[in-house]
Amino acid sequence: MNADEARPRQQEAIVRKRLTAMQRQALAHPMTESDERPDPACIWRAPAEDQSKVLTCDIDDQTVAVFGGPVWHASVCPPIRRQAKKLLAGVGEGVLFEEPGVRPDIYHLRRRMAREDIELLGGGYAQ
């Protein structure tokens, strides 16, 4: 393997190290038009408590039209903003978008995906 072939693998390893496990799962299982619910790999539930966290990469046409591109989407219960912000730490670009939900016990927060995030989706998103 020459230096040019090794460089993308090194860069990918660096990016993977800065992503949390939940962020890697969201990238691996993006939400599209055909998905009614997030992939189970993108959902975390506390075993004995009424707590849950969901992190997805929303790449469906409606999201792209509304936000100008794909977004990271954090949903947390109970509705604590700082918990949603933790899920989005280190990813995306620009402002955070609070999204009113149907249920008051779930807090939704979105942020546009950065170009480097979108590139990690591989074939999952065509610009």
N, C-alpha and C positions, 0 to 999 in steps of 0.2 A: 504494500500500500504506500503510495507516495504522499507527500505533505498536503497536496490539494485534496486528496481523498480523506485524509485524517481530520482536516480542519472542520468540516461540517459535523462529524461525530463528536469532536471536542466541544463545539458550540452547543450541540444538542445536550450533551452531558451537563454543561454549565447551566443551561436553561432549566433542565430537569431538577437540578439541585435547588434552584431558587423557588420552584413551584411546590406547593403543599400537596399532599396525597389527594385531597379533595379537588384541588385545581387540576391535577393530572387526570383524575377520573372524569371531570367535566369536559376536558378537551377530548378525551377518548370516546365520550358518549354525547355528542352535541344534540341539542333539541332541534328537530326539523318539523316541517308541516305534517309529516306522517306520525309524529309522536304525540300521544295524548297525555302522557305522564313522563316524568324524568326516569331515566334508567335507574334501577335499584342501586347501582354502584355510586350514584350521585347523591344518595340520601343517607343521612346519619341520624339515628335515633338513640337517645339515652335509654338504657335498659329499664330502669326503675322510675323514670321521671317522665313528665309530660313535656319533653323537649325534642325538637328536631331541627335539623339544618339540611338545606338542599342547595347545591351549587350546580348551575348548568351554564353551558355556552349556547345561547339562543341564536340560531342561524336561519330561522324561518323567514319567509318573505315579508310578513307583516312586521316583524321586529326590525328587519333591515330597513324597511320603508319608514318606520316611525323614528328610529334612532340613528339612521344614516349608516348602518352597518351592524354586524353581529355584536352581541353584548354578553358580558358576564351577568348572571342573574342569581342573586342570593335570596333565599327565603328562610326565615327563622321563626321558630315558635318556642317560647314566648316572644312577642314582638320587641326585641331589644336591638336598637340600631347598631350599637357597638359590636354585637355578635355578627351582624351582617357585614359590617365594615371589615372585621377580621377575615372573613371568607374571601373578600376582594383585595386584601392587602397584597401589594406587589404585582398586581396584574391590571391590565386595562390602561386606559388613558382618559383624561378629561374629568368632567364633573360626575358626581354620583347622582343618579335619578331615583328619587323615592317614588314608589308606585303604590297607589292605594289598592288594597286587595278586597276581595269579596268577603273575606273573614277578618274581623278585627284582631284576632289572636295570632295572625301571621304577618310579619313585616317583610316587605319586598324592597330590594335595593339593586339597581342595575348600574353598570358602567360599560362604556364602549370598549370593545376589545382593541388592543394595540395591534399594529401590523405583525409584530413578532408572535403574538398570541394566535392570530389568524393563520400564520404560516405553520404553526404547530398542529392545526386541524388537518393538515395534509389534504387528502381528497375529499374531506368532509364539507368543504365550502369552496365554491367557485365564485370568484369576484367578477 
